[in-house]
Structure formats: C-alpha cells, structure tokens
Amino acid sequence: MTVTAEDRTRVVFGLFDVDHNGYLEESDFAAMSSRVEQVADGSSPEAKAALRASFDKWWTTVERELDANRDGKVSYDEFTACVLSPEKFDETVTSFADALSELGDPDRDGLIERPLFTALMLAIGFSPANVDALFDFFQPNGEDRITVRVWRDGIVEYYHPTKPDVAGNYLVP
C-alpha cells in the first residue's frame, strides 16, 4: 500500500483529537502535551516547557489557519481543507520537532534510546508495532539508539505533504 500525505493527515487528526469527539480543540493539545510530558520524567523542566510551548503553538496555528467558522474547534473537513499547505505550518512543525526530539534526549548526548522513543510515541498515540518499525527504519546503532537529528528530521518530513516516501509512513496503520 502506498501511503499518501492524506493518509498521514488522517492519522494526525486522529491523534490530535485526544477526546475523540470529532473536533480538534485547545483541550486536546493540552491533554496530549500532558501525556507526553508524563513519560519524559528524566527530561529537564526546560525541555518540558519547550514541549508545552510547541503544543500551544500547534493549537494556535491550527485554530488561526483552519478554524474556518471561528467556533473554537476544527473539524476533520476544516483540517484537511488547509493542512496540506506546508507554508502555514513549517514554523509550527519545526518547533514541535525540535521540542519532541530534545525531550527524547534527557542526557543531551545527541542520542535517543529505544525505550524513551517508544514511550514518547505511545504517549502521542501511535501503535507499538508502528513505533518499533519506525525506530528500526532509523537504523539504530549497536546500543539501540538513534540520533536526535534523525528523529527531528523524520518528524519534519512526516508533516510535509509533498514528500510521499518518508520514514513516518511506518506510523500509518
């Protein structure tokens, strides 16, 4: 099966819709941020604050760019109508990619261990099999670690609609 940007968009909407009510709302982004923070217990307060700020930025951008009827929530139709415009989300995605990948490196050695990577990705809502496949695709070293840069770049690619063959396709069921 070929994975498209639309497939990835469907997955992202499902993940961000934390309460599963069919809409993205500010509370969804706060809840996801909290879940991810909880599994990053070894990360610094600064790294956690950066993650919270990146989720706040996600919501602010989503609401500003996609909430067509200004009701404070974004439907799937609103989300898909505009989210495939990368110029509207580049800064937001980059901020999120930087914050999440840094959160995965609490000892700041430039490497992310599989257990923390898995915990963070499961907290976001991805399935274990997909997370393991993605980590393997990133070609971990002999100590089962990947570089922060590889994960960060993989996150950025995942959200770019014009790139069909990206590592993050392993996250699409």
GUNUMAR-682110 format. One record per residue (C-alpha): x negated, y negated, z. Coordinates in pm, whole numbers. Last residue first. Layout:
# residues N
- u,v,w
- X,Y,Z
...
# end
This chain:
# residues 173
- u,v,w
- 159,-166,1002
- -33,-486,927
- -335,-517,1157
- -570,-346,910
- -491,-635,675
- -697,-841,916
- -1014,-741,732
- -904,-943,431
- -814,-842,78
- -540,-1082,-32
- -707,-1417,35
- -477,-1691,-93
- -260,-1690,218
- -533,-1773,471
- -423,-1668,819
- -616,-1341,823
- -926,-1515,684
- -952,-1741,991
- -918,-1445,1227
- -1181,-1246,1039
- -1420,-1541,1054
- -1386,-1554,1433
- -1428,-1177,1460
- -1748,-1174,1254
- -1880,-1484,1432
- -1829,-1336,1780
- -2042,-1043,1676
- -1922,-686,1709
- -1997,-437,1985
- -1992,-58,2008
- -2344,-31,2156
- -2477,106,1827
- -2342,-198,1643
- -1980,-244,1545
- -1890,-239,1177
- -1607,-497,1155
- -1398,-223,991
- -1425,-24,1313
- -1274,-314,1509
- -993,-340,1255
- -913,31,1270
- -912,21,1651
- -671,-274,1651
- -440,-103,1403
- -429,214,1612
- -368,17,1933
- -76,-187,1796
- -93,-567,1784
- 96,-769,2043
- -126,-1059,2143
- -201,-873,2465
- -297,-571,2254
- -547,-788,2067
- -702,-919,2386
- -726,-575,2546
- -876,-424,2231
- -1142,-693,2199
- -1215,-652,2571
- -1260,-274,2541
- -1453,-298,2210
- -1728,-526,2338
- -1772,-870,2184
- -2118,-1005,2109
- -2264,-1356,2096
- -2430,-1319,2437
- -2187,-1561,2600
- -2115,-1331,2899
- -1741,-1393,2856
- -1745,-1311,2485
- -1386,-1227,2394
- -1268,-1570,2509
- -1509,-1716,2253
- -1332,-1520,1977
- -993,-1643,2095
- -1095,-2009,2125
- -1282,-2034,1794
- -1010,-1852,1601
- -738,-2068,1760
- -917,-2393,1676
- -985,-2271,1322
- -622,-2171,1277
- -499,-2510,1396
- -744,-2702,1176
- -653,-2498,868
- -276,-2502,931
- -124,-2764,703
- -387,-2716,432
- -309,-2345,432
- 40,-2384,285
- 177,-2031,326
- 347,-2142,644
- 596,-2357,457
- 904,-2160,358
- 800,-1854,558
- 839,-2026,894
- 1163,-2205,808
- 1312,-1875,692
- 1185,-1697,1003
- 1350,-1960,1219
- 1159,-2234,1399
- 1284,-2384,1722
- 1307,-2735,1862
- 1618,-2826,1662
- 1433,-3051,1418
- 1617,-2920,1108
- 1299,-2846,912
- 1099,-2712,1206
- 804,-2611,991
- 534,-2878,992
- 584,-3055,1325
- 710,-2749,1516
- 445,-2517,1379
- 171,-2773,1435
- 272,-2847,1794
- 319,-2476,1865
- -21,-2378,1728
- -182,-2675,1908
- -40,-2557,2239
- -176,-2210,2158
- -519,-2363,2091
- -504,-2568,2411
- -426,-2256,2613
- -723,-2078,2451
- -953,-2373,2521
- -837,-2374,2885
- -918,-2002,2910
- -1267,-2061,2770
- -1320,-2348,3014
- -1200,-2140,3309
- -1467,-1886,3215
- -1385,-1538,3092
- -1405,-1230,3312
- -1029,-1210,3366
- -956,-1210,2996
- -658,-974,3022
- -441,-1235,3195
- -540,-1507,2949
- -389,-1313,2660
- -56,-1270,2836
- -47,-1637,2943
- -118,-1760,2591
- 154,-1534,2457
- 404,-1671,2706
- 312,-2033,2633
- 345,-1972,2260
- 687,-1812,2302
- 801,-2089,2538
- 737,-2350,2268
- 985,-2178,2042
- 964,-1943,1746
- 1301,-1801,1659
- 1452,-1455,1606
- 1525,-1393,1974
- 1235,-1152,2015
- 1106,-1311,2338
- 748,-1318,2207
- 839,-1452,1863
- 470,-1523,1799
- 403,-1156,1729
- 699,-1110,1497
- 614,-1430,1309
- 254,-1314,1271
- 363,-975,1137
- 595,-1130,878
- 320,-1374,776
- 77,-1084,730
- 323,-917,496
- 374,-1247,311
- -3,-1282,272
- 8,-948,97
- -96,-597,196
- -120,-347,-86
- 0,0,0
# end
